Amino acid sequence: MQEITYKELKEEHGLSNKQIQKLDRKTQMILGHALKMIDGCLRSKEDCETKISTCLIYVSMATEMREKNFFEAISETIPKEALN
């Protein structure tokens, strides 16, 4: 997922300050949990290849969760009439 600026969220996607703050907080929580999982993985006694593949899975999961939250936030701004 490419980097999106505050200005883009406001102007192009129509998010309010509160929605942006909520999205940012969710993203921080996702990344924090991913870092904890990666740290635990790296401290485990498994071989290096297993650690790397497990960490990559955690990164992929975090990225997908961030994207899902972004698209949910965007969809909240679309009027229901426009969806039909």
N, C-alpha and C positions, 0 to 999 in steps of 0.2 A: 504494500500500500504506500503510495507516495505521500509526501508531507503536505499537509493542508494547513493554511494559515488561518488565523482568527478572522481576518478580513474576508477570506473566501467563505468561511462558515457563515458569516453574517450576511454578506452581499449575494453570493451565488446560491447558497443553500437555504437562506432565510431562517437560520437558527437564532434564537434569542440568547441573551447573555446567560440566563439561567440554564438553558439547554446546553450551551457550550460548557458551562461550569460542570454540569452533571456528566457530560460526555468525557471531559477531562478527568474528573474524579474516577469514573469507571475505568478509564485507560490506566490511570496510576495504580489502581488496585490490581488490575490484570497483570501489569508489568511487575508489580511487587510480588505477587504470588508466583509468577513465572521465575523470577530471580530466586525466590526461596526454593522452588523445586529444582532449579538448575544447580544451586549451591548444594543441596542435599544429594543430588546425583553425583556431582563431582567429588564429594566427600565419601561416597560409597566405596566398597571394596571390589567393585566389578572391574573388568578389564577396560582399557581405554576405548576400544571400539564400541563397546556397549554403552559406555558413558556418553560418548559423542552422539551416537544415534538417539539415545534417550533425550539428551539435551536438545537436539534438533527437533524432536517431536514436541517438546515443551515450547520451543520458540514458535513452531508452526501453530500450535494450539493458541498461544497468546495472540499471534497475528490474526488468526481467524476470529477470535473473540473480539478484538479491537474493530475489525471490519464489520462484524455483525452489529456491534453497538453503534457504529457510525451510520450504517444503513437504517437501523431502527430510528435513530435520531432524525435522520433526513425524512423518513417516511412519516414521522409525526407532523411534519410541516405541510404535507400534501393534503389538501381538502378531500374529504371522502367522496365528494361529487366528481372530482377529477380522476378517481380510481376506477370508476365505472365506465 
